[in-house]
Amino acid sequence: MEVDGQKLRKLRSRRLWLIGDLASESGVHRNVISKLENDRGGAYPETIRKLATALGVEPAELIRG
């Protein structure tokens, strides 16, 4: 699935988190988060769910479209 990298970065920044902070909170590797934020790859639904849970949003909010 294609993640909206700008939205992901904005949500992370609102919490004043670095990529490492989001990685720790979500259990998603920092390299994966970096790739998603820079629109260099898609993500499995489970990855999107983990990121959304850590950021306190619905998974659909992270999906491009």
Buried (B, 14 or more C-beta within 10 A) or exposed (E): EBBBBEBBBEBBEEEEBEBEBBBEBBEBEBEBBBBBBEBEEEBEEEBBBBBBBBBEBEBEEBBEE
